[in-house]
Each structure stands twice: as C-alpha cells, then as structure tokens.
Amino acid sequence: MTAAHALPLLVAGPLLGAALLVATGRWLPRYVAEVFGTVLAAATAALALVLLTVTAHRPTPVEWAGGWRPRQGAGVGIVLVGDGLGLGFAALVSVLVAAVLVYSWRFFDDPPAHQAGAFPALILVFQAAMCGFTLTGDLFNAFVFFELMGVVAYALTGYRVEEARAVQGALTFGFLNSLGGYATLLGIGLLYAHTGALGLAPLGAALDAAPHSAGMLVKAAFVLVATGFLVKAAAFPFHFWLPDAHTVAPTPVCMLLSGVMVQLGVYGTARLYFTVFAGPGGLPGTAVRRTLLVLGVLTALAGALLCWLQRHIKRLLAFSTVAHTGLFLVGLASLTPEGVTGTALYVLGHAGVKAALFGCAGVLVDRFGSVDEQELHGRGGELRRVGVLFTVGGLALAGLPPFGTGLGKALSEEAAGGWATVVFVLVSAATGGAVLRVAGGVFLGLGAPPAEADVPARPARERPPDATEPGGPGPGGAGVARTDGTDADGARGTGAAETAGAAGTGSAAGPAGAAGAGSAAGPASGAGPASAAGDGDAETTGADEPTETQGRVTRAPDTMLAATGALLAGGLAVGCVPGLWAAVSRAADSFTDHTGYLATVLFARAEPLPHSPVPQWTATGVLLGLLSAALGAGAACVALRTVPSGVRPRWSRPLRRLHSGHLGDYVACALAGVTLLAALVW
C-alpha cells in the first residue's frame, strides 16, 4: 500500500469504528467501548504520523477516489491531498482525540442502558470529519466535512440533553455555524457558476486562466466562503457561539473545540487563499493581508479583554481561544512561508496547552461542582498537582520559552513585524495573566477572598466528602467518591445543578435571577450571585455546574491527570524539537506554493521548491516571550492584591451584555462581520 492509498483510511477508519460502536454499543460494557474508541483513535494518529515521516522528503501523496484522475488538467473526481500541513493537522486531530478519550474514561456518569458506545462514537465521527477537512482537495467536499464536523459538534455540545442550558448552547452553536455554512455554500455556487469546477486545484487553474474576467464575482465568492470558515474559527465578530458553547459543553468536548476545531477554521481560510485565490486570477495580496490583519487585531484585542473580565473559568479559557485565533490571523497576514511556519507551530503548542487547561477545569467541576473563580477562592489547595499543571499552562499561554506557544509567538512576531509585536505581547500577557490570576486565587488562596454574601450557599449534600468518609482523601481512600444509590447527589440534572440549567436565554436561575431580571446573562447563566460589583447584574458565574461523575472527586483520577500532563508536555515538546521545526518549515513552503499545488494535484508533477531557513529560537524572541510571561504574572499579582476575586468593573458591563445569549443579537453581529469582511476585501 502506498502513502496515497492510505490517506482514505484516516477518514474511513474512525467512521467505520463509530458505526461499529453504534451497532454493538447496546451489548458492550462501557470500558470495552471506551477502550475500543481510544485504540482506534490512537491507531489513526499513528498512521498519520507514519505518513508524515514517510512523505517528508518525497512528493506529496495524492489519492483520487475511484481512480477518477484528471485528464489534461480537468476532472470531476474526489481527491485527498496529503501535503505536510494537511497531514500534520490530521495527526494533531487524532492525537488530541485519543488523549480526550483517555481523559473521559472516568469523567462521565455511567451511560444509560444500551448506550455505552454513544460518546466515543460521536468523538470518532468528529475525528473523521476533521481529518477529512484537512486532507480534502475539493471545495465542495470541504463543505461536506465542514457540516459533518458541525453537526457532531452540536450533538457533543448538547450531550447533557436533559439540561435546558446545554440544549440552548448547542442551538446557538448550531444556528450561527449553519448560517456560516450557508454563506460558504453560496460562495461555492458562485465559483462553480463562474469556473465549472469544484476542486481547489481546478478552481485555482480556472481563475488563473482568466485573470480579469469577473473581479467582483470572485471577491464576493471569497467573502462568502471565508465567512463560514471564520465563523468556525470564532473570529470577531463571528465568535459569540464559542463562549456559550464552552460554558455548557462537557469538558472533554471543550478540549477538542478549543484545542483543534477552531484552528481548522483558520486553516481553511489559509488553504482557500493559497490554493484558489493566490494566483493572477484571484485576489490582490494587499487586500487579503489587510483583511487578515484587521480581523486578527480586532479578534485578539476583544478576546483578550473579555478573557480578563471573566470569572467563569471555562468562559475565560474560551475567550482566550478567541484571542489566540486573532494572533493566528495576524501571523498569517504576512502571506509568507515564515508567517505560516510561525502560525503552525503556534497552533501546535496552543492545542496541547489549551486542552490541558480545560482538563484542569474539568477536575474542578467534578471536585467542587463549580468553575466560578469567586466561589472557588482558596478551595483548590488540596489539588496540588492540578494547581501546578494549571499554573504552568498559564505561563505557557503567555508565551514562556521554551514552550511551543513561545516559539510560535516569536516566529509570528518576526513575520508580522512592527507594531504587531506589541499586540502579540499584550494579548499573550492578558490571556496568560488571566489564567495565572485564577491559579493564584483558586489554588493558592492569594488575594482578598470574596465577601461572604457573594459566595452562593451550597446545600449540605453538595459539600465535598470529608477525609474520614469512604473514598475521601485520607489514607486508604479511593480516588473518586461514589454514592450508594440512595442519595440524589450522584444523579445528573437534579437539585441545584438542574435548577442552574433551567434558565432560558437572557435570564438567570437561582438567587441572582431576580436581582438580574432584564439583564443579559446568556444561555448558560448559572445559579449564583449577582455581580460582585454589587450592581445586580446577573452574570454567568460557573457556580453550581452539573457534575459529570457520579459523585464529587476527592482525588483526580490518574487517567485525567495523565492525559492533561501529556497534553501539556506536548505543548512543551513543540518548542524543544528542532526536527519538528524543519518539518513544519518545509510544509509551509509547500502550503504557500500556489503553482506547485496545482501541478501536483492536476498533473502529478513535483515542482522544485526553494526551502526557507529552518526556524530557530532567537534572542529577541526569547526576551519577548519572557516579557509577555512576566507581564502576565505581574498583572495577575496586581489583580489579586487590589481586586477581590471575581469583581469586574462597571465600565465593562456593556461589552459583557453584548454577549447576551440572544440569537438575534448574535446574527446582527455576524451580518456586521460579513459587511466588514466585504469592505476590507474590496
């Protein structure tokens, strides 16, 4: 079997595994279904890594399904292209999926009878869709995988379907991403009407053959197709679905959404430009550069500010993802191999670090039933290993060398140049500082504790077990406290947790609901206090999160800690393996070579390609990484010393209310984003 023949297995393998789990899940024990899903995801990751290694110094493998190869540069077949970045993203997706499935082994309640394979099957379909999206050489099939990815993501976001807020968050996610999908489909229709082609390479060749035939139509098509990808990337102002989805989605799902799915939107935008619109019949480089730079800066600054203002830890991490999406777009704006190299390494490092941070947040959910920074103040001291991982993750997010985030940030800064360096430093410092602020308050008890009136009262049955109880943290205790079946504590969707999720859009459950009547709380408004500022503004706090295990976790399960630690180590390894840097640099050279891609796919001809210098750490990059980490740590220290935990300034209320949870508001912002995108392209 050649490398080209193996490409379809990266998509078909997980799909067939998911079908098998669905067919046999009603008879399989839970552990068998979970182990099978993990082994299949790991095998797919191993295959992708082997293909990367085998093809590193060989021509790009191209597989035409059914043998429908093009004749004289024209064809109608479906093609998979295993170039360096495409295969690299497929490997990243598969590694992250395998880690998430390991993390999930002891995360959820026992599934309902006859549904043991439901969650791993959904994850495998998600993996197949993402791998297909990275490898496809056909724009319409990219849309198909794009939609399959979205449909599964909606189901995973609303996995706890018995909770109203989970359903609301999934509907918001689905509605906005479906609008983006419709825009993409309309843009594909315009391109097909103009060129008669749907493949990326045939489209690029057709546009290059008639460079002045339909300038306005080509621009409109780019705007429409890119809109769908930018919605998936959560770029400002298309980002509103992301924090709402992260608030309600199970933590393993958040690890995939922020770790890799959002980045595929950035990848799709770059792939669209370099393969279709980078030639003489496409768009001027200055227009695309301006578009990516403006959208990137707006996304980075808005995401960083909103990240700093959050007290709901999962929303904080979600807005951090928005901010880093902006930095990825700024890095790509140079439209050079160096910019693509820096962004790719940044994405690799960020995937491991962000997934690890969400893994730590998942432990807090199951230990304390909350991800509210204010309520958890000082309570995480017993989770020392989790606290260490969370703190190191915050420093890595700020760009601390030698993490891959630091190397990617340094290379992107160098490619962007000028004032963009200031944006990279400030945004990295703000997002990393927000995580370090949470780490200092929650795990170390630093700073002023919240006023007693601002901490929501918890029923006695919600309190964590004592060290003397069975399963407690004392000697001989088991890792996870389980109920005996007579107490309702282990039941998901009951008691306070269910009440917290019963609020609809724009309302808040619990004591804060009346105080915050009429204010924007979003679909995931939790039961809990009004704003610590005392303004009666009902906030999405993260208090009374529904538990995802049968009882409170007294010691984080080894599988959860192992997966989290491995992901963080992966983020570190990206910045420490020179061979990886060289491979990413070669892949970036190929990715940005418009004519070389057309020759490879349409004529099976490898064009000679000059190689960029292998990226390295530089003194300037190291110093800027240390500066952003120091600024983040300093900002966290100042916040902990001067502001009580969870308090946010009154001036930020209009910005926070913009994230209202109302679909009409989000659609209006998305339409404004399409208008802005069109204005920048024109």
N, C-alpha and C positions, 0 to 999 in steps of 0.2 A: 504494500500500500504506500503510495506517495504522500507527501505532505498535503498536496492539493486534495487528494481523495479523503484525507482525514478531516478536512475542515467541516463538512456537514455533521460530523459526529459531535462537534462542540455544541450544536443546536439540537440535533436529534436525540442524543444521549439523555440529557435532562428531560426532554419531552416524553420519551418512552418510559423513563423511570417514574415520572409523575403519573402517567397513565396506569402503570403497574400498581403504584400505591393507591390510586383511586379505586382500581378494580379489586384489590385484595385487602384494602385497609380495614374493611369491616371484620376480617378474621385475624388480622395481625395484632400481636401485642404491641403496645406503644413503643417499647425500646427497640423492637425489630424494625418498625417503620422509620424511627429516627436514625438508627444506625445505617440502614439502607440508604436513606437520603443523603447522609453525611458522606458515606463511602462513594456514592455516585458523584456528588459534587466535587469531592477531592480527586476522583479519577479524571473528571473533566478538567480540573485545574492542572493536574499532572500532564495531561495530553497537550493542553495549551502551552505549558512551559516547555515541553519537549519540542513542539513545533517551533516555538520561538528560537530555541537553541539550534535546531537543525537548519532553519532557514536564515539564520543571522547573516551569513555571508553568501547566500545563494539568491537567485532570482525569486521574486515574490510569487508564492503559490496562488494560482487562480483556478477555481473549480466552477465549470458551467454545468448546472444541474441538467441531467438527462442528455448530456453531450450536445446541447444546442449552442455551439460555438458561433461567434460572429463570422460573417463572410464579407471580406473587403471592408472591414470596419463597421458593419451594420449587423444587428442581430436582435432577437427578441427573447433570448434565454435569460434565466435567473442565474446570477453569478455571486460567488463568495470570494472575497479577496483577502488573503492572509498577510497583509503588509505588517510592518513592525508595530505600529501603534494600534492597529485593529486587533492583532493577536495579543498585544500587551494588555489592552483593555479587557479582552475576553479572559485572559489569565487572572487579572485583578478581580473581575467579577466573580470568577469561580472560587478563587482563594477566599474572598470575603464571604461568599455564600457558605462554604464549608465551615469557616470559623463561626458564623452566625448559627448554623445548625448545631454545632457543638455547644455553643452558649445556651441554646434553647433546650437542651436535654432536661434540665431541672428548673426550667423557668416558668412553664405554664402549669395550670391545674391539669389533672388527667382529663383528656378529651372526652366528649360524650361517647356513649357506646357506638361502635361501628364507625368511628371517625378518626381512628388513630393515625391514619396517613394524610389527613387533610392539610395540616400546616406544612409538613415537608413537601407535599405535592405542590402546593402553591408556590413555595420557595423555589422548587426546581423549575416550574414553568417560568417564574420570574427570571431565573438564571438563563434559561434558553432564550427568552425574548431579548435580554440584554446582550447576550453573546451574538445573537443574530443581527442585532442593530449595529454592533461594532464591525461585523465582518461583511455585511451585505454591500454589494456594488451596484445596487438598483435602488433608485429613489423611492419607487412605489413600495418595494418590499421593506425599505427602511420605515416607511409609514406604517406598514402592517406590523412589524416588530414593535414600533413605537406604540401602537394602540394595544397590542398584546401586553406589553410592559405596563401600560397604564391600567388596563382592566385588572390585572393581577394585583397591582399596587393598591387600587381602590379596595379590593377584597381584603388585602392584608391590613390596610389602614383600619377598616371597619371589622376586623377579625372578632372583636368582642361585640358581636352584633346585638347582644341583649342590652347594651348600654346606649342611651339616646345620643350622647355626645360623640361616641365613636361613629355612629351612623352619620351624624351631621358633619363631622370632619371628613369622612370618606366621600360624602356627597359634594362637599365644597371642592375637595381634591378632584373628584371625577368631573364635575361641571367645568371648572376652569381649564383643566387639561384637555377635555373634549373640545372646548372652544379653540384651543391651540391646535388640536388635531384637525378640526375643520378648516382652519386657516392654512395649515400645511397641505391638506388635500386640494384645496382650491388653487394654491400655488403650483402644485404638481400638475393640475389640469391645464393651467396656463402654459407651463413649459411643454407639456405634451402636445397641446394645440399648435404651439409655435415650431417645435422641432420634430414631432412624431416619434420621440424617444422617451424612455423612462429610466434607462440605466445611467449611472453617474458618468461613466466614460462616454457613452454615445451622446449624452446631453452636452457635455463639455466640448466634444468634437463638433457637434452641430452648431453650437454658439460660436465657436472659433471660425467655422467656415463662413459665417455671415456676420461679421463684427458690427455692422451698422444697420441691421435690418429692423430691429424692434427694441430700441433702447428703453422706452417707457415700460413695455410689457415685461422685459427682463428684470427691471428694477422692482416692479410690482410682484413678480413671482418670487424674487429673493426675499422681499419683505414678508410675504405671506408664509413661505416655507420656514424662514428663520423665526417667525413668531412662535410657531409650535415648538421649535427646539428651545427657544429662550424661555418659554413658559415652563418646560420641563427642567430647565436649568435654574429656575427661580430667580431670574434676573429682574431687577427693579424696572418697571412697576408690575411685573407679572408674578411676583414672589409670594403673594398673600396666602396661597394654599399651603405653603410649606410649613410655617409655624403651627397653623391649625392642625395639619395632618400629624405633625410630630407630637403635638400635645396629647392626642388620643390614640395614636398607633402603639402597639406593643413595642417594647424596647428593641427586640431583635429586628423588627421591621425598620425602625428608625436608623439602625446601624447600616442597613442597606440603602435606605433613601438618601441619607446624607453622605454615606461613605462612597457610593459609586453611581447611583441612578441620576442624581442631579448633575454630576460631572459629565454624564453621557449627553446631556443637552448642550454643554459647551463643546464636547467632541463633535456632535452632529453639526453644529454651526460651523466649526472649522472645516470639517470634511466637506460640507456643502460648498463653501467658498473655494477651497483649494482645488477640488476636483471638477467643479462645474463653472464657477464664475471667475476664476483667476486668470483665464485666458483673454485674448483680444476681444472676444465677443461677450465677455461678462461685464463686471463692474470695475470701475477705476479703483485702484488700491487706496487712493486717498479717501474715498467715500467710505469704504469698509473700515479703514483704520480709524477714521473719525467716529464711525458708529460704535465700534467696539470700545474705543477709549471713553466716549461719553457715557455709554451704558455701564461700562465697567466701573468708572469712578462713582457714578450715582449709586450703583448697587453696593459697592464696597463701603461707602460712607454711610448710607442708610442702614445697611446691615450691621455695621459696627456700632452705630449709635443705639439702635434698637436692642442689640445684644447686651450692651452695657446696662440698659434700663430694665432688663427682665429680672424677676425673682423666681419664676418658674424655670427650673434648671433645664428641662428638655426644650422649652421655647428659647432659652438663652443659647443653647447649642444649635438650634435650628437657625436662628438669626446669624450665628457665627458662620454657618454654612452659606447663607446668603452673602455675607461679607466676603468670604473667600471666593465665591463664584465671581464677584466683581473683580477680585485680584486676578483670577484666571483670565477673564476677558481682557483686562489691561495688559497682561503678559502676551496674549495672542495678538493684540492690536499692532504690534510691530510687524506682523506678517512675514517674519523671518524664521529660518530654521532654529536660530538661537532662542527666539521667543517661544517657539513650540517646544523645544527641549526643556526650557525652564518651567513652562506650564505643566508639561507631562510629569516631570519629577515632583513638582509641587502637588499635583493631583495624587500621585502615588503615596507621597508622605502623608498628605492630608487624609486619605482614605483610612489608613491604619490608625492615625491619631484620633480622628473624629469618631470612628467606630468604637475605639477603646473608651473614649469619654462617655459615649452613650451606654456602653457596657457598665461603667461605674454608676451611672444614673439608674440603671435597671436594678442594681443591688440596693440602692437607696429606696426605690419603690417597694421592693419586697421586704426590706428590713423595717421601714418606718411607715409605709403606706403614704408617702408624700415625696414630692420633689420641690417643695416650697423652701427656698433659701432662708426665709424668715423663720418658719416653723422648725426647721432642722438645725438652727444655730446651736453649735456645740454638741449635737447629739451623735455626730459621726465619729467621735473619738475612738470608739471601740472597733471601728472598721479600719484598722491601721493600714493594711495592705491596699485597700481600696483608696484610702486617702493619699497614699504615696503615688499610686497609678494616676489618680485624678490630677494631682499637683504636677507631676511630670508631664502629663498630657497638656495641661495649661501652658507650661513653658514651651513645649514643642509647638503648640498652636501659635505662640508668639514668634516663632521662627528661631528658636535657640539652636545654634550649631551643637552637635553635628547631625541633628535630625533632618530627614528628607524635606520636611517643610522649610527648614532653614536654607538648605541648598536650593530648592526650587524658588524660594523667595529671592535669594541672592541673584540667581541667573535671570529671573524675570525682571528684577530691578535693573540689572545691567542692560537687558534688551530694551526695556521701556525707556530708561534714561531720564535725565532731567527731573522735573518736579514730580513725576510719577513715583520716584523713590520715596518721597515724603508720604505719599498715600500708602505705599506698602508698609512703611514703618509704623505709621499711626494706626492703620487698620489692624495690623497684626498685634500691636501692643494693646489695642482696645479689646479685641476678642480674647487674646490670651489673658489679659488682666481681669476680664470678667470671670473667666474660669478660675483664676487664682484667688479672686475675691471670694467666690463660693467655697473654694477649698479651705481658705483661711477661716471663714466663718463656720462652716459646717463641720469640718474635720478637726480643726484646731481650737475652735471656740474663740477666735480673735475678734476684737471689735466689740462695740456695745451690743448687748443682747436686745432683742425686741421687747417692747413693753408687753406685760402680761396680757393686757387687753387685746393685743394684736395677734396673739397666738390662739388659734382655734382650739376649743376644748375637744378632746377626743374621748369617746366612750371607753369605759374600763376594758371592754372586750377587745378594743383596738390597740391597747398598750402592748408593747413587746414583752415577751415572757421573761421572767426573772432568771438569774443564773441558776437558781435552785430547781427550776422546773425541768421536766424531761425535755431534752432537745435544746436546753439553754446553753449559754456559752461556757458554763462551768465544766469541771473535769467530767469526762465521760459523756458529755452532751453530744447529741447528733448534730449534723450540720444544718438541718432545716427543721424547724418546729412544725409538727403536723397536728391537726385537731383529731379528736377521736370520732368525729362524725356526728356528735350530739350538739356541738356548738356551731353557731352560724358564722363564726369567724373565718372559716375556710371557704365559705361559699362566695363565688364571684358575683358581683352585681347585687349584693344585698346590703342592707344597713346604710351607713353613711356614705360608703363608696358609691352605691347606686344613686343615692339622693344627689350626690355631687354631679352625677352624669345626667340627671333628669332634666336639667335646664336646657331650654332651647336656645336658639341663636339670639344673642343680644340680651340675655338675662343671666342671672347668677343664682345658683341654688344655695341653700343654707342661710346662715345669719346675715351674710353680706347681701343677699338678694334684695331685701327691702331697702337697705341703705343705698344700693346701687341702681335702683329702679330707673330705667330710662337711659342708663349709661351703657357704653359698648363693652361687653365682656367677651364676646366671641363664642363660638360654638363649644369651646372646651372649658367654659367657666366652671371653676371648681367651687365647692362649698368651702367657705373660709372667710377670712376677714376682709373688710374693706381695705382700701389702700392705707398703708402705714402713714401716709402723709395726712391722714385724717380728713380727707375731702369727701368721703362717702362714695368714692369711685370704685365700683365693684371690679376686681381685677381677676385675671387668670393667674392664680397663685400656685397651683400644683399641690395644694393641700388635699388630703383625702383621696389620693389616687387609688383606683381599684387595684387590689393585689393580683398578681399573676402567678402566684404559687398558692398552695392550699393553706398556708399559714405564714406567719412572719418569719423571715430568715434571720437566724441568730448568728450564723457564720456563712459567709458567701460560699456557695458550692464550688468545689475545685474546678469543675468544668467551666463555670462562668469566669472565674479568675484566670484560668489557663488561657481561655480564648481572648480575654481582654489583654492579658500580658503579652500574648503572642502578637496581637494586632499592634500594640504599642511598640514592641520590638521590631516589627516590620517597618513601621514608620521611621525608626532609628536606622535600620539597615539601608534604607534608600539613600541616606546621606553618607554612608560609610563604605559602599561597594563601587569602586571605580569602574569595574567591568560593566555594571548596570548603566552607569552614566554614558559610557561609549555606545552601548546598545541603543539607548534612548536617543542619542545624538544621531546615529545612523538612521533610525526610524523617522526622526523629524526631518532629515534631509529628504527621504523618500516621500514623506507625507506632503511636503510643500512643493514637490516637483510635479507641476500640472501636466506637462507634456509627457513625462516619464510614466505617470499613472495611465494616461490614455494609451501609450504604446504597449504597456504591459498587459492591460486588460483586453484591448481590441486586437492587437497584433501579436501577442505573446513574445514581445521583443523587449529585452532589457536594455535600457539606455544607460550609457556611462554617466556616473553621478559624482560630482566633486563632494568630498566629505568635509564637514565643518570640523573645527578643532574640538577635541574631546573636552567637555566642560570640567572645570575644576573649582574647588574652593579658592576664593581669593581673599586677600587681607581685608579688602573693603567689604566683601560680602559677610565675612565673619564678624567684623566690627558692627555692621548694620544689624546683623542678627542678634548680637549681644545687646545692642542699643534697644531694639524693639522688646526683647525679653526683659531688660532692666526697666524700661518704661512701663511695661505691663505689670511687673511686680511692684513698682513704685506706685502706680495708680491704684492697685489693689490694696496696698498698705494704707494709702491716704484715705481711700473709701472706708476701710474697716475702722480707721481711727476717728473719722469725722462724721460718718453717716450710719445711723442704726441699720441693722440688717434688713434689707428688703425695701427701704424707703426710696422713693423716686420723686424727682422734683415736679412741681405743679406744671412747669412750662412744657413738660413732655406729654401732658395729657392729650392734647390734640393729635400728636403723632401716634400715640398709642391707640386712640379712638379710631384712627384711620383703619386700623386692623380690627374692624368691628365684628367680623364673622358674618356680615350680611352679604349675600351673593351679589345683590345689585351694586353695592359699593365696589366689590372686587371686579365685577365686569366693567364698570365705568373706568376703573383704573387700568384694566387691561386694554380697553379701547384707546385710552390716552397713550398707553405704551405703544400700540400699533401706530398711532399718529406720530409719536416722537420718532419711532424707528424709520418710518417713511420719510420724515423731514430730514433725518440725518443721512439717509441713503441718497436722497435727491440733492 
